[in-house]
């Protein structure tokens, strides 16, 4: 007991500290997630109010403090106040690291994102050397993500635009524009498009004035661009996006009650096999424990003890019980440390696979993700299934995407710990991807039911706004409800984290249903012409939409540095999209030929 007393006291102190601190940290985390959800849906004032409600004590160190400062900096950047945003990111990065080593990897992610945003702030203020330094640090971080790489490239684009070096800007955009368009928010994509117009335009004569903009179209966007890069202000042509989502979810979109019940029942059934195995394991452990306890009891020892003769030495009694206990504790600790280290390596491999996809190495990333689906860590395996589902969705392989989503959800639901730890992000992310895939294959009631379950069971999911937008938009498009699709597309906000595919689908819907300017139609046509995979995806989800929108890809002159096999790449992407479209959808797709550029 004297040997065990210090360990028991330390364990009791740790549990006491946890019961006192965890509720406070949990409340701060919930407020942080709610603020991020409001920020992504364009409700900046609501996000500020939620962030102000977080206790300053929780923001003195660690990843939460860095992330809160980053959110405030993003809000400042929305108004073009780069100086305030720079002060906030600098203050966040100056916070001490968390005292808990297990949180370092997660905290590194927050600090890397803050560093990329700081690079944009420096670039907007003309601090070229600091912007390049921050961009290089963010890109080289082990926690770098595709959006970090894109923001680092955006910072360099701002520097070149402020220098009015259009030749260098064109060369930079030739290499990185695709990455930025794929990984940035709609607001930042609009900035990249302004830079592309600037790079493609000839340097005007100093005696000529630029063409007058229609102030009704920019909605303040041009002035925002001017605060970041004054030379690019004249090339801002984006139509205004709403400040916040203005259309609430229609109760009729929830799907029939039977569909909602079926979704919940399917989730419950997915976790039953693992629960049975866990129950059987606990029964075996308890039975083994009582067997050992009975064997070591005094009555059992006395019953089988044979006294040795007095003239002989006592038999060897073996190692004492405390030694066996120490060996057991060391073995358990070593096993836990090994599992944690293995899981950390696998998480890094997941991050590297995301970066490989952003850089164009899809085949290599697919091999890594396929290997990680066999991980013993349920969260890692589920994240790998989500990555494979996104790759299948990019090529309109809906059945493959649905199978990957189901496998990932099953992995998380089989472990209560994994489900609890991933309830804020990974699990609802998989469910949202599954809802989108169900909408793509025409199972609209199930898609709406899945979204209803997410909204009711996972209210802290920060990506709910984007998931709701993309699923409702796809349902309306697939049903042929162009007015409904237009209403959904009009709720898109500049900060919503949409993929380029969802963003382009909304653009094509608006081009088909509203009076869009010729300049905007040309921009859509140019982006579709440059991206064969994007063009094939739009035609797969909405076969006749581009023709109705009068957005047809015209033959384009090959740009400098482009490959001569664009037509072959387009044919392959289109063929892959055709394989996943069934019945009437396939016949409709075949009636809409795609002109190779």
C-alpha positions in Angstrom: 0.0 0.0 0.0 2.9 2.4 0.7 4.1 1.7 -2.9 0.7 2.3 -4.4 -0.3 5.3 -2.4 1.5 8.0 -4.4 0.1 6.6 -7.7 -3.4 6.6 -6.2 -3.1 10.1 -5.0 -1.8 11.3 -8.3 -4.6 9.6 -10.2 -7.2 11.1 -7.8 -5.7 14.6 -8.3 -5.8 14.2 -12.1 -9.4 13.1 -12.1 -10.3 16.0 -9.7 -8.6 18.5 -12.0 -10.4 16.9 -15.0 -13.9 17.2 -13.4 -13.2 20.8 -12.6 -11.6 21.9 -15.9 -13.3 19.9 -18.6 -16.7 21.5 -18.3 -15.2 24.9 -18.7 -13.1 23.9 -21.7 -16.1 22.1 -23.2 -18.2 25.3 -23.0 -15.4 27.3 -24.6 -15.0 24.8 -27.4 -18.8 24.8 -28.1 -18.8 28.6 -28.3 -15.8 28.5 -30.6 -17.5 26.0 -32.9 -20.7 28.0 -32.9 -18.8 31.1 -33.8 -17.0 29.4 -36.6 -20.3 28.1 -37.9 -21.7 31.7 -37.9 -18.6 33.0 -39.5 -18.8 30.5 -42.4 -22.4 31.4 -43.1 -21.6 35.1 -43.2 -23.0 36.1 -39.8 -19.9 38.0 -38.6 -21.7 40.0 -35.9 -23.1 36.8 -34.4 -19.7 35.2 -34.5 -18.1 38.2 -32.6 -20.8 38.0 -29.9 -20.1 34.3 -29.4 -16.3 34.8 -29.3 -16.8 37.6 -26.7 -18.6 35.1 -24.5 -15.6 32.8 -24.1 -13.8 33.3 -20.9 -10.4 35.0 -21.3 -8.8 32.3 -19.1 -9.4 29.7 -21.8 -7.6 31.8 -24.4 -4.3 32.4 -22.5 -2.5 29.5 -24.3 -3.1 26.5 -26.6 -4.8 25.9 -29.9 -8.2 27.3 -28.8 -6.7 30.8 -28.1 -4.8 30.7 -31.5 -8.0 29.7 -33.3 -10.1 32.4 -31.7 -7.6 35.1 -32.6 -7.6 33.7 -36.2 -11.4 33.9 -36.4 -11.3 37.5 -35.3 -8.6 38.2 -37.9 -10.7 36.7 -40.6 -13.6 38.9 -39.6 -11.3 42.0 -39.8 -10.2 40.9 -43.3 -13.8 40.7 -44.5 -13.9 44.4 -44.0 -10.5 44.9 -45.6 -8.8 45.9 -42.3 -5.5 44.1 -42.8 -3.7 46.0 -40.1 -6.2 44.8 -37.4 -6.1 41.3 -38.8 -2.3 41.3 -38.7 -2.3 42.4 -35.0 -4.7 39.6 -34.1 -2.8 36.9 -35.9 0.5 38.1 -34.4 -1.1 38.0 -30.9 -2.5 34.5 -31.5 0.8 33.1 -32.7 2.6 34.7 -29.6 0.5 32.7 -27.2 2.3 29.9 -25.2 1.9 26.3 -26.4 -0.4 24.0 -24.5 1.1 22.2 -21.5 -0.4 18.9 -22.6 1.9 17.2 -25.2 -1.0 15.2 -26.7 -2.6 18.4 -28.0 0.5 19.7 -29.8 -0.3 18.2 -33.2 -3.8 19.7 -33.2 -2.4 23.0 -32.0 0.2 23.0 -34.8 -2.7 22.9 -37.3 -4.3 26.0 -35.8 -0.9 27.8 -35.8 -0.2 26.9 -39.4 -3.6 28.3 -40.5 -2.9 31.5 -38.6 0.5 31.8 -40.2 -1.0 31.5 -43.7 -3.5 34.2 -42.8 -0.7 36.4 -41.4 1.1 36.1 -44.7 -2.0 37.5 -46.5 -2.1 40.4 -44.0 1.5 41.2 -44.6 1.1 41.1 -48.3 -1.9 43.4 -48.2 0.1 45.9 -46.2 3.0 45.8 -48.6 5.3 43.9 -46.3 6.8 41.7 -49.0 9.7 40.1 -47.0 7.4 39.2 -44.1 4.7 37.9 -46.4 7.2 35.6 -48.2 8.7 34.4 -44.8 5.2 33.5 -43.4 4.1 31.8 -46.6 7.3 29.7 -46.6 6.8 28.7 -42.9 3.2 27.8 -43.5 4.0 25.7 -46.5 6.8 23.8 -44.8 4.8 22.9 -41.7 3.9 19.3 -41.0 0.4 20.4 -40.4 0.0 22.2 -43.8 -3.4 21.6 -45.5 -4.5 22.4 -49.1 -6.2 25.7 -47.9 -2.9 26.6 -46.2 -1.0 26.1 -49.5 -3.6 28.1 -51.3 -3.5 31.0 -48.9 0.3 31.1 -49.1 0.0 31.2 -52.9 -2.6 34.0 -52.6 -0.3 36.0 -50.4 2.4 35.8 -53.2 -0.3 36.8 -55.7 -1.2 39.9 -53.7 2.5 40.9 -53.5 2.9 40.6 -57.3 -0.4 42.5 -57.9 0.6 45.3 -55.7 3.9 45.5 -57.6 1.9 45.5 -60.9 4.3 42.9 -62.2 1.8 41.3 -64.6 4.2 39.0 -66.3 5.4 37.4 -63.0 1.8 37.4 -61.8 0.7 35.5 -64.9 3.5 32.9 -64.5 2.6 32.5 -60.8 -1.1 32.0 -61.5 -0.3 29.6 -64.3 1.1 27.2 -61.7 -1.1 27.9 -58.7 -4.5 29.2 -59.9 -6.0 25.7 -60.0 -4.9 25.0 -56.4 -6.3 28.4 -55.2 -9.6 28.0 -57.0 -10.0 24.5 -55.6 -9.2 25.2 -51.9 -10.3 28.8 -51.2 -13.6 30.3 -50.2 -15.9 32.0 -52.7 -14.6 35.4 -51.5 -11.0 34.5 -52.1 -11.8 32.8 -55.4 -13.2 36.1 -56.6 -9.9 37.8 -55.7 -8.0 35.1 -57.6 -10.3 35.7 -60.6 -9.6 39.5 -60.5 -5.9 38.7 -60.5 -6.3 36.5 -63.5 -8.1 39.3 -65.4 -5.3 41.6 -64.4 -2.6 39.2 -65.6 -4.3 38.6 -68.9 -4.9 42.3 -69.6 -2.3 44.3 -71.5 -0.7 47.1 -69.6 -2.8 50.1 -70.5 -1.5 53.3 -71.8 -0.9 55.9 -69.1 -3.1 58.4 -71.0 -6.1 56.0 -71.1 -8.5 55.4 -68.3 -9.9 52.0 -67.5 -13.4 51.1 -68.5 -16.0 52.3 -66.0 -17.4 49.5 -63.8 -21.0 49.0 -63.2 -21.2 49.8 -59.5 -24.4 47.8 -59.2 -22.5 44.6 -59.8 -19.5 44.8 -57.5 -21.5 45.5 -54.4 -18.4 46.8 -52.6 -16.3 43.9 -53.7 -14.1 46.1 -55.9 -13.4 48.4 -53.0 -12.5 45.4 -50.9 -10.1 44.2 -53.6 -8.6 47.7 -53.7 -7.7 47.6 -50.0 -5.7 44.4 -50.5 -4.3 45.1 -54.0 -5.1 48.6 -55.4 -3.8 47.7 -58.9 -6.3 44.9 -59.2 -9.4 47.0 -58.2 -10.2 47.8 -61.8 -10.5 44.1 -62.6 -13.0 43.2 -60.0 -16.1 42.0 -61.9 -17.8 39.6 -59.5 -21.5 40.0 -58.8 -22.3 40.6 -55.1 -23.0 37.6 -52.9 -25.4 37.9 -49.9 -23.9 38.8 -46.6 -25.6 35.9 -44.8 -27.7 33.0 -45.6 -31.3 34.4 -45.8 -33.4 31.3 -46.5 -34.1 28.9 -43.6 -34.5 25.2 -44.0 -38.0 24.3 -45.2 -39.6 21.8 -42.9 -40.9 19.9 -45.9 -37.3 19.2 -46.8 -36.8 17.0 -43.8 -38.0 13.9 -45.8 -40.8 11.5 -44.7 -40.6 10.4 -41.0 -40.1 6.8 -42.1 -36.9 7.9 -44.0 -35.6 9.6 -40.9 -36.3 6.6 -38.8 -34.6 4.4 -41.3 -31.5 6.5 -41.1 -31.3 6.3 -37.3 -32.0 2.6 -37.4 -29.2 2.0 -40.0 -26.8 4.0 -37.8 -27.7 1.9 -34.7 -27.3 -1.4 -36.6 -23.9 -0.3 -37.8 -22.5 -0.2 -34.3 -24.1 -3.5 -33.0 -21.4 -6.0 -34.1 -18.7 -4.1 -32.3 -20.8 -3.7 -29.2 -21.3 -7.4 -29.0 -17.6 -8.1 -29.4 -16.9 -5.5 -26.6 -19.4 -7.1 -24.3 -17.9 -10.6 -24.9 -14.4 -9.2 -24.2 -15.5 -7.6 -21.0 -17.1 -10.9 -19.9 -13.9 -12.8 -20.6 -11.8 -10.2 -18.7 -14.1 -10.3 -15.7 -14.1 -14.1 -15.6 -10.3 -14.1 -15.9 -9.9 -11.6 -13.1 -12.1 -13.6 -10.7 -10.2 -16.7 -11.6 -6.9 -15.1 -10.7 -8.4 -13.6 -7.5 -9.7 -17.0 -6.5 -6.3 -18.7 -7.2 -4.5 -16.1 -5.1 -6.9 -16.1 -2.1 -5.5 -17.4 1.2 -8.0 -20.3 1.4 -6.8 -21.6 -2.0 -3.2 -21.2 -1.1 -3.7 -23.0 2.2 -5.6 -25.8 0.5 -2.9 -26.7 -2.0 0.1 -25.8 0.2 2.4 -28.7 1.2 4.8 -27.9 4.0 8.4 -28.6 3.3 10.5 -30.7 5.6 12.4 -28.8 8.2 15.8 -30.0 6.9 15.1 -28.7 3.4 15.2 -25.1 2.1 11.8 -23.6 1.4 10.7 -23.9 -2.2 11.2 -20.9 -4.5 8.0 -18.7 -4.2 8.7 -16.8 -7.5 8.5 -13.0 -8.0 6.4 -11.0 -5.6 3.0 -9.8 -6.6 4.0 -6.2 -6.8 6.6 -7.1 -9.4 4.0 -8.8 -11.6 1.8 -5.7 -11.2 4.7 -3.4 -12.2 5.4 -5.5 -15.3 1.7 -5.4 -16.2 1.5 -1.6 -15.8 4.7 -1.0 -17.9 3.3 -3.3 -20.6 0.0 -1.4 -20.7 1.8 2.0 -20.8 4.1 0.8 -23.6 1.2 -0.5 -25.6 -0.7 2.8 -25.3 2.4 4.8 -26.3 3.0 2.6 -29.3 -0.7 3.0 -30.4 -0.5 6.8 -30.0 2.7 7.0 -32.0 1.3 4.8 -34.7 -1.9 6.8 -34.9 0.1 10.1 -35.2 2.1 8.7 -38.1 -1.1 7.7 -39.8 -2.7 11.1 -39.3 0.4 12.7 -40.9 0.0 10.3 -43.8 -3.6 11.4 -44.1 -2.5 15.0 -44.3 0.1 14.2 -46.9 -2.5 12.4 -49.0 -4.6 15.6 -48.9 -1.7 17.6 -50.1 -1.0 15.1 -52.8 -4.5 15.5 -54.1 -4.2 19.2 -54.1 -0.9 19.0 -56.1 -2.4 16.6 -58.6 -1.1 13.2 -57.5 -4.5 11.6 -57.2 -3.3 8.0 -57.9 -0.6 8.1 -55.1 -3.1 9.6 -52.7 -5.7 6.9 -53.4 -3.1 4.2 -52.6 -2.3 5.8 -49.3 -5.9 6.3 -48.4 -6.8 2.7 -49.3 -4.0 1.4 -47.0 -5.2 3.6 -44.2 -8.7 2.2 -44.3 -7.2 -0.9 -42.6 -6.0 1.1 -39.6 -6.8 -0.1 -36.1 -7.7 3.5 -35.2 -11.3 4.0 -36.1 -11.0 7.7 -36.7 -8.1 7.3 -39.1 -9.8 4.6 -41.0 -13.0 6.6 -41.2 -11.1 9.7 -42.4 -9.5 7.6 -45.1 -12.9 6.4 -46.3 -14.0 10.0 -46.4 -11.0 10.9 -48.6 -11.8 8.1 -51.0 -15.5 9.2 -51.1 -14.4 12.7 -52.1 -12.2 11.3 -54.8 -15.1 9.2 -56.1 -17.4 12.2 -56.0 -14.9 14.3 -58.1 -15.3 11.7 -60.9 -19.1 11.4 -60.4 -18.7 7.7 -59.3 -21.7 7.9 -57.0 -22.0 4.3 -56.0 -18.3 4.1 -55.0 -18.7 7.3 -53.0 -21.8 5.9 -51.2 -20.0 2.7 -50.3 -17.0 4.6 -48.9 -19.3 6.9 -46.8 -21.1 3.8 -45.4 -17.9 2.1 -44.5 -16.6 5.3 -42.8 -19.7 5.8 -40.8 -19.7 2.1 -39.7 -16.1 2.5 -38.5 -17.0 5.4 -36.2 -20.2 4.0 -34.9 -18.6 0.7 -33.9 -16.5 2.5 -31.3 -18.3 4.7 -28.7 -15.1 6.5 -28.0 -14.5 7.3 -31.6 -18.1 8.4 -32.1 -17.9 10.8 -29.1 -14.6 12.2 -30.2 -15.6 12.8 -33.8 -19.1 13.9 -33.3 -18.2 17.6 -34.0 -16.6 17.1 -37.4 -15.7 13.7 -39.0 -18.9 11.8 -38.3 -21.3 14.5 -39.5 -18.9 15.2 -42.4 -19.3 11.6 -43.5 -23.1 11.8 -43.1 -23.2 15.0 -45.2 -21.1 13.4 -47.9 -23.5 10.5 -47.9 -26.5 12.8 -48.2 -24.9 14.6 -51.1 -24.3 11.2 -52.8 -27.8 10.1 -52.2 -29.1 13.3 -53.8 -26.8 12.6 -56.8 -28.3 9.2 -57.5 -31.9 10.4 -57.1 -32.7 9.2 -53.5 -33.9 12.6 -52.5 -36.0 11.6 -49.5 -33.1 9.7 -47.9 -30.8 12.6 -48.6 -33.1 15.1 -46.9 -33.6 12.6 -44.0 -29.8 12.4 -43.5 -29.5 16.1 -43.4 -32.3 16.3 -40.8 -30.5 13.8 -38.6 -27.3 15.8 -38.8 -29.1 19.0 -37.9 -30.8 17.5 -34.9 -28.1 15.1 -33.5 -24.9 17.1 -34.4 -25.8 20.8 -33.9 -22.1 21.7 -33.3 -21.1 20.6 -36.8 -19.3 23.7 -38.2 -19.8 22.6 -41.8 -23.5 22.5 -41.6 -24.1 25.6 -43.7 -22.0 24.3 -46.6 -23.4 20.8 -46.4 -27.0 22.2 -46.3 -26.3 24.4 -49.3 -24.7 21.9 -51.6 -27.2 19.1 -50.8 -30.3 21.4 -51.4 -28.8 22.8 -54.5 -28.1 19.3 -56.0 -31.6 18.1 -55.1 -33.2 21.0 -56.9 -30.9 20.6 -59.9 -31.5 16.9 -60.2 -35.2 17.3 -59.9 -35.2 19.9 -62.6 -36.5 22.6 -60.3 -34.6 25.5 -61.8 -36.4 28.2 -59.8 -35.8 26.3 -56.6 -32.1 25.8 -57.5 -31.9 29.6 -58.2 -33.3 30.4 -54.7 -30.7 28.1 -53.1 -27.8 29.5 -55.2 -28.7 33.0 -54.2 -28.1 32.1 -50.5 -24.4 31.4 -51.2 -22.2 33.7 -49.0 -18.6 34.8 -49.6 -17.2 32.8 -46.6 -19.0 29.5 -47.2 -16.5 26.7 -47.5 -17.7 25.3 -50.9 -15.7 23.2 -53.3 -15.0 24.6 -56.7 -17.6 22.1 -58.1 -20.4 23.4 -55.9 -19.4 27.0 -56.5 -19.4 26.4 -60.3 -22.7 24.6 -60.2 -24.3 27.6 -58.4 -22.8 29.9 -61.1 -24.2 27.8 -63.9 -27.6 27.7 -62.2 -27.6 31.5 -61.9 -26.5 31.8 -65.5 -29.4 29.7 -66.6 -32.0 31.5 -64.5 -30.9 35.1 -64.1 -29.8 38.0 -66.3 -26.1 37.5 -66.0 -23.6 39.9 -67.6 -21.6 38.7 -70.6 -18.4 39.2 -68.7 -19.5 36.8 -66.0 -20.6 34.3 -68.6 -17.2 34.5 -70.3 -15.5 33.9 -66.9 -17.6 30.7 -66.4 -16.9 29.6 -69.9 -13.1 30.1 -69.4 -13.0 28.2 -66.1 -14.9 25.3 -67.6 -12.6 25.4 -70.7 -9.5 25.2 -68.5 -10.7 22.3 -66.3 -11.8 19.1 -68.1 -12.7 17.3 -64.8 -14.9 20.2 -63.6 -16.6 20.3 -67.0 -17.3 16.6 -66.9 -18.7 16.8 -63.4 -21.1 19.6 -64.2 -22.4 17.7 -67.2 -22.8 14.5 -65.0 -24.9 16.2 -62.3 -26.9 18.4 -64.7 -26.6 17.2 -68.3 -28.6 20.0 -70.0 -27.8 22.9 -67.6 -24.9 24.4 -69.5 -26.8 24.4 -72.7 -29.8 26.1 -71.1 -27.4 28.6 -69.4 -25.9 29.5 -72.8 -22.5 28.6 -71.3 -20.8 26.5 -73.9 -17.1 25.7 -73.9 -15.7 27.3 -77.0 -12.4 26.1 -78.7 -9.7 28.0 -76.9 -6.1 28.7 -77.9 -3.7 26.6 -75.9 -2.1 28.6 -73.1 1.6 28.7 -72.5 2.7 25.7 -70.5 -0.4 23.6 -71.1 -0.2 20.0 -72.2 -1.1 18.8 -75.7 -3.2 15.9 -74.3 -6.0 18.1 -73.0 -8.5 16.4 -75.4 -7.5 13.0 -74.2 -7.8 14.0 -70.5 -11.3 15.5 -71.2 -12.4 12.3 -73.0 -11.2 10.2 -70.1 -13.0 12.4 -67.5 -16.2 12.4 -69.5 -16.1 8.6 -70.0 -15.7 8.1 -66.2 -18.6 10.4 -65.5 -20.7 8.5 -68.0 -20.1 5.2 -66.3 -21.7 6.4 -63.1 -24.9 7.8 -64.6 -27.7 5.2 -65.1 -30.9 5.0 -67.1 -32.3 8.1 -68.5 -29.5 10.2 -66.9 -27.0 8.4 -69.1 -29.1 9.0 -72.2 -29.5 12.6 -71.4 -25.8 12.9 -70.9 -25.1 11.4 -74.3 -27.3 13.9 -76.0 -25.1 16.8 -74.7 -21.7 16.6 -76.5 -18.7 18.3 -74.9 -16.5 20.3 -77.2 -12.8 19.6 -76.4 -10.6 22.6 -76.0 
